[in-house]
Amino acid sequence: MAQELHKHILKNGMVILGEPMEAVESVAFGFMLPAGAAMLPEGCCGAANVISDWVFRGAGNWNNRQLGDALDGLGLHRVVSVNTAHIILGAVLEASNLGQALDLYADILLRPRVEDDQFELARQLAIEGVRALDDDPRHKVMVELRKHFYPAPLGRSTEGERTELEALTASQARGIVKGNFSVSQSVFSIAGKYDFDDVCRQLADLFETSKSSYVPPIEIGEKGTRYHHIPNDGAQVHIGLMTGTVKLTDEDYYNARVAVSVLSGGMSARLFTEVREKRGLCYAVGARYHALKETAGISCYAGTTPDKAQETLDVIIGEFNRLSHGIIQAELDRAKVGLKAALILQSESSSSRAAALGGDYYLLGRVRTLDEIKDRIEGTTVDSVVGFLRRKPLGDFTVATIGPREISVR
């Protein structure tokens, strides 16, 4: 059966996207609001995390306890995330409770109480989230890597900066809610069991007459340093490296995704085989594609020991460079299988599909069907992937490390 996609734009500009899934009794939805890390004022890094908790602490006629009870009474699993461009507020729930959930979320988005006595609780949770990075150096090194790889403010930590969170005031955060919760620039996506006409009518009633402020586009600044080191006396070294590549809109996007899968698509992929298995240089290694609207990159993480850190970095960079020398058909076939398997798993999750709808629309201005993605993956060849790598070689690496001493980035 052909995949069905829905789209409607309200008079105020709010975009509504949907994908019905006949085999499920649940529904997932999300509101993408232009209040992500890069959209915030200078000195407010982390405010999005505070706000995404604060707005659920009372809204409209509901106080904190009443709103929580109302959401829980719907059997609703709250979905909250912060990325570079957006705060995403959504939920997964039984389809029969969708209408009541949307009424509650309209209060949360349009009439949040954002009271002073609830602000400190939300702020402390965000600060604890930043502190927790010290106990997760694998995550922390990749956060630091993105800060230096992407130009400001695109590299801002979505977790936030502790000093800026500690200085954040309720008044500042309230101003961000007022200025950035712009429904006219928001995208609503839904997947699962729903009636699209009913959803559009309800959202029009709830949001169409609301006034929104204009959120200006991101102003791109300078990139960070090529190498950043965080001293740590532990027995491990955590290495993150990143190189630029094509965006989702580029014709070579699928060639890039296949190339990353050849490099790091399982235990037969090159990084695992060459760095971990053959040389025993690290206990963990992997790479992934990472896309923003403005730019994209391929990131890699490796965990190793101080005496093997330099060789680990050198061998990883060597494997990135070696990709353009050629790949074999078996590598291409394994990469395709892995990418298609991930696509199938995503297609069976209403929350994953709702997120994909909104992400595609923001990055591409349209939503891709699963068949389109599958066909484009299948359409890649050894020659197309190697040709891409030779035209747009992977190099000029940005590196971040956590460990007892620095390493050399050649």
Secondary structure, DSSP 8 states (H G I E B T S, - for coil): -----EEEE-TTS-EEEEEE-TT-SEEEEEEEES-SGGGS-TT-TTHHHHHHHHTTS-BTTB-HHHHHHHHHHTT-EEEEEE-SS-EEEEEEEEGGGHHHHHHHHHHHHHSB---HHHHHHHHHHHHHHHHGGGG-HHHHHHHHHHHHHS-TTTT--SS--HHHHHH--HHHHHHHHHHH--GGG-EEEEEES--HHHHHHHHHHHHTT----------------SEEEEE--SS-EEEEEEEE---TTSTTHHHHHHHHHHHHSSTTSHIIIIIIIIT--EEEEEEEEEE-SS-EEEEEEEEE-GGGHHHHHHHHHHHHHHGGG---HHHHHHHHHHHHHHHHHHHT-HHHHHHHHHHHHHHHSS---HHHHHHHHHT--HHHHHHHHHHS-----EEEEEESS-----
